[in-house]
Amino acid sequence: MATATQDTSRKAAVRFIVALGLISLFGDVTYEGARSVIGPFLGTLGASAFAVAFIAGFGEMVGYALRLVSGYAADKTRSYWLLVTFGYTLNLLAVPLLALAGNWWLAAILIVLERTGKAIRTPARDVMLSQAAKQVGRGWGFGLHEAMDQTGALLGPLVVAAVLAESHEYWRAFAVLAIPACLAIATLLTARSLYPNPIAFEKKSTGLATEGLSRTFWIYVIAAGLLAAGFVDFPLISYHFRADRLTTQTMIPILYAISNGIEGLAALVFGKLFDKIGISALIIGALLSSASSPLVFLGGFAMAVAGMILWGAGMGAQQALLRAAIANIVPSERRGAAYGIFNTVYGLLWFAGSAAMGALYGVSRPGLVAFAMAAQLCAVPLLWWVSRPKATQART
């Protein structure tokens, strides 16, 4: 499409980022609302702790591994909006269908389908976001998007908690989530008509040569994978809360909403910090998230709440900055593939870590905590290496 009819000013870039943020906001109301109760929901259908952790981890693995394909497709075709539209549609419609799931394996299929849709649309969306964020600061651009995303992640669990408080029926909560799903798709179609050619926001390619990905990129990907391996997924945390009777059924999604609100605020703070000090900001986030596991799994309710605060802060830093740093390391022409590779490694190690921690939960909770902390802390020296000024000049 012609670029002449599209405004590419800084104000237009901000409006485009906000448009993507609104899509993510409505989207997160939908699938984060469902995610807040997936653990106990699967438990009511007969799933074990290992099954819950395995399903959550496998869904994340699929949701990240398929991004390798969709990332290369984004680079090859430049059909960013097509991939984003199809992915969001699959991603969002799978959630209300959970209302019809009568057993845990059918619910597991829908959970994996939801993650598959996210896999299809995420690399293309992140490329478009990185192009617009070039004009406002990548840390701030990705941080603003993540903050809006987490606003939806805060509201979704609250909606689910309200429905459960009234009806005590999971299927009603999943059915209500069809409303924000439709709003997300309507917002997406509007944004697509207003900004048909987002690549115009980034007038010049910057970064490393397009014929290869740097040593810095690969070391960074390994560090991100270690962070993923040690990050405890919320379905296992919610299962733990319910299994140990630390809180009520209704309180679990509320705790998730609070942590998501903290995640959104942390994304803004760490986004600004990233634009000033670079990847060193991500190291701070890794230290915060590594400290959350012992509080969540080895203490009572008060310690678990403190752990969820650190969990949200660490997740906010990671979700905003991991993507922003990729845009600074890799040029636009290779960015879709880079996001795909990055997400594939991230997802595989997330799955491996989730499965390991799910197995450890029933054997040794201190062992689970030690595994989670060790994996995340091992990423710190690699992130420090990447943060050095000379690292950006490294070549394969």
Legacy VTK file of the C-alpha trace (Angstrom):
# vtk DataFile Version 3.0
C-alpha trace
ASCII
DATASET POLYDATA
POINTS 396 float
0.000 0.000 0.000
1.197 3.509 -0.671
2.871 5.293 2.212
1.949 8.812 1.044
-1.537 8.664 2.530
-0.337 7.598 5.970
0.884 10.065 8.583
4.316 8.968 9.841
4.936 11.734 12.387
5.900 11.103 15.998
2.317 11.826 17.091
1.025 9.281 14.583
3.538 6.739 15.883
2.261 7.293 19.433
-1.342 6.887 18.249
-0.401 3.655 16.486
1.283 2.294 19.626
-1.836 3.204 21.618
-4.006 1.433 19.016
-1.932 -1.731 19.360
-2.133 -1.267 23.119
-5.937 -1.126 23.014
-6.051 -4.352 20.998
-3.796 -5.973 23.581
-5.855 -4.516 26.436
-9.090 -6.110 25.217
-7.203 -9.258 24.282
-5.704 -9.576 27.751
-9.066 -9.064 29.416
-10.075 -12.171 27.464
-7.205 -14.623 27.803
-5.633 -13.384 31.026
-9.070 -13.495 32.604
-9.238 -17.150 31.620
-5.606 -17.748 32.589
-6.260 -16.538 36.140
-8.409 -19.608 36.856
-6.982 -22.208 34.470
-5.158 -24.025 37.292
-8.144 -24.553 39.607
-10.486 -25.006 36.603
-8.395 -27.897 35.303
-8.270 -29.223 38.856
-12.082 -29.387 38.991
-11.969 -31.439 35.775
-9.611 -33.978 37.372
-6.182 -32.735 36.271
-3.199 -33.253 38.621
-0.567 -30.641 39.544
1.807 -32.177 36.996
-0.918 -32.127 34.318
-1.666 -28.453 35.040
2.022 -27.498 34.839
2.516 -29.672 31.732
-0.490 -28.183 29.914
0.540 -24.639 30.794
4.146 -25.300 29.792
3.228 -27.161 26.606
0.851 -24.380 25.604
3.627 -21.841 26.106
6.071 -24.024 24.170
3.680 -24.225 21.208
2.910 -20.527 21.571
6.603 -19.683 21.326
7.969 -22.421 19.049
5.544 -21.624 16.226
6.788 -18.047 16.266
9.887 -19.280 14.449
7.658 -20.033 11.433
5.439 -16.970 11.770
8.485 -14.734 12.264
10.098 -15.925 9.044
6.719 -15.582 7.317
6.500 -11.971 8.504
9.963 -11.187 7.065
9.269 -13.014 3.815
5.788 -11.709 3.046
5.693 -8.397 4.962
1.988 -9.263 5.429
2.048 -8.100 9.015
-1.627 -7.244 9.333
-2.770 -10.528 7.772
-0.781 -12.563 10.306
-1.902 -10.355 13.177
-5.585 -10.542 12.208
-5.655 -14.320 11.774
-3.641 -14.908 14.940
-5.789 -12.682 17.130
-8.988 -14.256 15.833
-7.821 -17.774 16.742
-6.241 -16.546 19.972
-9.395 -14.844 21.213
-12.168 -17.166 20.078
-10.632 -20.210 21.785
-11.261 -18.674 25.220
-15.098 -18.476 25.232
-15.170 -22.040 23.903
-13.726 -23.177 27.252
-17.294 -22.739 28.524
-18.148 -25.890 26.554
-15.196 -28.011 27.764
-16.486 -30.956 29.777
-13.150 -32.640 30.528
-9.578 -31.516 31.108
-8.089 -32.830 27.857
-10.626 -30.888 25.752
-9.846 -27.796 27.807
-6.142 -28.490 27.201
-6.716 -28.510 23.418
-8.423 -25.105 23.585
-5.633 -23.727 25.784
-3.065 -24.848 23.204
-5.159 -23.366 20.348
-5.277 -20.050 22.173
-1.481 -20.083 22.478
-1.197 -21.072 18.789
-3.094 -17.948 17.765
-0.766 -15.866 19.880
2.203 -17.516 18.176
0.920 -16.582 14.739
0.324 -12.909 15.459
3.074 -11.938 17.932
6.233 -11.615 15.736
4.400 -9.539 13.109
2.847 -7.329 15.770
6.199 -6.829 17.508
7.847 -5.842 14.222
5.133 -3.210 13.654
5.481 -2.044 17.254
9.264 -1.787 16.963
8.921 0.335 13.829
6.662 2.867 15.540
8.627 2.753 18.806
11.758 3.861 16.927
10.333 7.407 16.996
9.545 7.543 20.732
12.274 5.402 22.304
12.091 1.642 22.142
11.978 1.122 25.896
9.177 3.649 26.321
7.252 2.402 23.273
7.332 -1.236 24.341
6.775 -0.214 27.959
3.653 1.796 27.064
2.299 -1.126 25.059
3.023 -3.544 27.907
1.362 -1.211 30.427
-1.835 -1.123 28.351
-1.567 -4.869 27.864
-1.356 -5.369 31.617
-4.292 -3.045 32.219
-6.326 -5.650 30.404
-4.558 -8.387 32.361
-5.672 -6.613 35.562
-9.296 -6.164 34.454
-9.754 -9.679 33.059
-9.201 -11.562 36.325
-11.428 -9.057 38.150
-14.231 -9.761 35.673
-13.770 -13.493 36.212
-13.666 -13.027 39.993
-16.947 -11.083 39.876
-18.666 -13.783 37.824
-17.369 -16.536 40.098
-18.432 -14.640 43.217
-21.976 -14.513 41.887
-22.360 -17.891 40.181
-19.421 -20.106 41.305
-19.452 -21.522 37.757
-16.388 -21.366 35.532
-18.321 -21.788 32.292
-20.199 -18.525 32.885
-16.933 -16.660 33.359
-15.524 -18.013 30.087
-18.744 -17.108 28.247
-18.620 -13.495 29.479
-15.084 -13.181 28.077
-16.554 -13.345 24.556
-17.420 -9.626 24.939
-13.845 -8.263 25.226
-12.773 -10.752 22.547
-15.162 -9.132 20.062
-14.043 -5.628 21.121
-10.406 -6.581 20.480
-11.156 -7.806 16.964
-13.211 -4.672 16.179
-10.361 -2.432 17.396
-7.862 -4.410 15.330
-9.863 -3.950 12.136
-10.145 -0.211 12.811
-6.395 0.147 13.417
-5.658 -1.825 10.274
-7.709 0.606 8.185
-6.067 3.679 9.757
-2.448 2.432 9.638
-2.164 0.065 6.662
1.612 0.440 6.290
3.337 0.649 9.713
6.771 -0.029 8.216
6.721 3.610 7.061
7.304 4.730 10.666
10.894 3.441 10.509
12.375 5.242 7.549
15.839 3.752 7.866
17.069 0.337 8.874
19.476 0.509 11.782
21.532 -2.083 13.572
23.635 -4.966 12.325
24.132 -6.266 8.812
21.178 -8.106 7.323
23.124 -11.162 6.165
23.511 -12.651 9.639
22.589 -12.401 13.284
25.327 -11.314 15.665
26.998 -13.219 18.483
25.392 -10.676 20.797
21.943 -11.772 19.603
22.613 -15.458 20.274
24.041 -14.861 23.747
21.064 -12.651 24.489
18.674 -15.410 23.355
20.358 -17.921 25.700
20.021 -15.487 28.601
16.337 -14.942 27.823
15.812 -18.715 27.680
17.296 -19.124 31.155
14.936 -16.441 32.445
12.030 -18.346 30.907
13.121 -21.679 32.375
13.083 -20.258 35.888
9.910 -18.203 35.682
7.023 -19.970 37.447
3.843 -19.890 35.383
0.732 -18.632 37.175
-1.381 -21.798 36.662
1.056 -23.675 38.943
1.009 -20.798 41.448
-2.805 -20.724 41.461
-2.873 -24.521 41.846
-0.555 -24.151 44.859
-2.775 -21.470 46.410
-5.800 -23.723 46.100
-4.046 -26.972 47.100
-2.598 -25.418 50.274
-5.805 -23.488 50.993
-3.860 -20.241 51.218
-6.845 -18.294 49.927
-10.352 -18.640 48.487
-11.438 -19.489 44.955
-12.517 -15.894 44.327
-9.345 -14.365 45.764
-7.020 -16.195 43.351
-7.952 -14.150 40.231
-7.876 -10.985 42.369
-4.272 -11.714 43.389
-3.469 -12.323 39.726
-5.086 -9.006 38.810
-3.009 -7.166 41.426
0.216 -8.720 40.149
-0.739 -7.801 36.585
-1.374 -4.214 37.639
2.094 -4.123 39.185
3.444 -5.654 35.981
1.956 -2.808 33.937
3.437 -0.111 36.181
6.793 -1.887 36.198
6.771 -2.008 32.381
6.509 1.802 32.229
9.224 2.335 34.847
11.614 -0.228 33.366
10.862 1.016 29.840
12.075 4.496 30.747
15.034 2.994 32.590
15.925 0.887 29.548
16.140 3.982 27.336
18.660 5.420 29.836
20.813 2.443 30.902
19.994 -0.286 28.354
19.940 -3.999 29.176
21.201 -3.363 32.715
17.548 -2.550 33.499
16.657 -6.123 32.555
19.192 -7.466 35.059
17.314 -5.658 37.836
14.078 -7.284 36.658
15.696 -10.730 36.674
16.832 -10.271 40.280
13.319 -9.255 41.331
11.640 -12.236 39.679
14.193 -14.716 41.090
13.354 -13.483 44.597
9.629 -14.180 44.124
9.724 -18.010 44.129
10.720 -18.644 47.777
8.090 -16.196 48.985
5.327 -17.785 46.905
6.054 -21.450 47.676
7.705 -21.527 51.101
5.601 -19.156 53.203
2.078 -18.366 54.261
-0.440 -16.024 52.698
1.367 -12.769 53.533
4.646 -14.010 52.060
2.807 -15.305 49.001
1.310 -11.840 48.403
4.785 -10.288 48.683
6.031 -12.901 46.239
3.288 -12.034 43.758
4.308 -8.360 43.934
7.887 -9.284 43.001
6.550 -11.750 40.403
4.581 -8.949 38.743
7.486 -6.495 38.829
9.900 -9.027 37.349
7.441 -10.058 34.652
6.798 -6.407 33.734
10.504 -5.794 33.214
10.939 -8.953 31.161
7.860 -8.619 28.970
8.632 -5.013 28.050
12.414 -5.098 27.766
13.122 -8.480 26.198
11.301 -7.404 23.029
12.661 -3.855 23.068
16.258 -5.072 23.209
15.748 -7.308 20.160
14.739 -4.235 18.145
18.002 -2.507 19.125
20.163 -5.537 18.302
18.613 -6.614 14.961
17.799 -4.528 11.834
14.230 -4.216 10.590
14.768 -6.552 7.612
15.648 -9.486 9.898
13.522 -8.581 12.887
10.608 -10.927 12.209
12.948 -13.915 12.009
14.865 -12.688 15.063
11.665 -12.441 17.089
10.714 -15.906 15.858
14.051 -17.456 16.882
14.040 -15.631 20.192
10.489 -16.737 21.012
11.137 -20.340 19.989
14.083 -20.709 22.351
12.192 -18.815 25.054
9.155 -21.083 24.695
11.069 -24.358 24.621
12.924 -23.498 27.801
9.722 -22.172 29.393
8.117 -25.547 28.709
11.117 -27.488 30.027
11.227 -25.337 33.151
7.465 -25.576 33.735
7.491 -29.359 33.395
10.474 -29.647 35.751
8.885 -27.384 38.353
5.554 -29.184 38.053
7.306 -32.480 38.787
9.318 -30.931 41.634
6.180 -29.481 43.235
4.995 -32.910 44.319
8.457 -34.022 45.460
10.274 -31.039 46.956
9.084 -27.464 47.035
12.511 -26.221 48.192
13.898 -28.043 45.143
11.402 -26.210 42.939
12.487 -22.884 44.424
16.188 -23.704 44.024
15.660 -24.628 40.365
13.700 -21.435 39.615
16.231 -19.157 41.290
19.295 -20.877 39.794
17.971 -20.683 36.222
17.181 -16.971 36.441
20.379 -16.007 38.235
22.454 -17.847 35.605
21.061 -15.395 33.035
22.513 -12.371 34.858
26.184 -12.705 33.739
25.073 -13.247 30.133
22.895 -10.137 30.241
25.814 -8.227 31.730
27.995 -9.334 28.781
25.366 -8.182 26.295
25.054 -4.832 28.075
28.734 -3.972 27.496
29.289 -1.318 24.789
31.601 -3.611 22.810
29.019 -6.389 22.698
26.996 -4.551 20.047
29.983 -4.824 17.695
30.319 -8.620 18.017
29.872 -10.723 14.845
29.246 -14.375 14.218
LINES 1 397
396 0 1 2 3 4 5 6 7 8 9 10 11 12 13 14 15 16 17 18 19 20 21 22 23 24 25 26 27 28 29 30 31 32 33 34 35 36 37 38 39 40 41 42 43 44 45 46 47 48 49 50 51 52 53 54 55 56 57 58 59 60 61 62 63 64 65 66 67 68 69 70 71 72 73 74 75 76 77 78 79 80 81 82 83 84 85 86 87 88 89 90 91 92 93 94 95 96 97 98 99 100 101 102 103 104 105 106 107 108 109 110 111 112 113 114 115 116 117 118 119 120 121 122 123 124 125 126 127 128 129 130 131 132 133 134 135 136 137 138 139 140 141 142 143 144 145 146 147 148 149 150 151 152 153 154 155 156 157 158 159 160 161 162 163 164 165 166 167 168 169 170 171 172 173 174 175 176 177 178 179 180 181 182 183 184 185 186 187 188 189 190 191 192 193 194 195 196 197 198 199 200 201 202 203 204 205 206 207 208 209 210 211 212 213 214 215 216 217 218 219 220 221 222 223 224 225 226 227 228 229 230 231 232 233 234 235 236 237 238 239 240 241 242 243 244 245 246 247 248 249 250 251 252 253 254 255 256 257 258 259 260 261 262 263 264 265 266 267 268 269 270 271 272 273 274 275 276 277 278 279 280 281 282 283 284 285 286 287 288 289 290 291 292 293 294 295 296 297 298 299 300 301 302 303 304 305 306 307 308 309 310 311 312 313 314 315 316 317 318 319 320 321 322 323 324 325 326 327 328 329 330 331 332 333 334 335 336 337 338 339 340 341 342 343 344 345 346 347 348 349 350 351 352 353 354 355 356 357 358 359 360 361 362 363 364 365 366 367 368 369 370 371 372 373 374 375 376 377 378 379 380 381 382 383 384 385 386 387 388 389 390 391 392 393 394 395
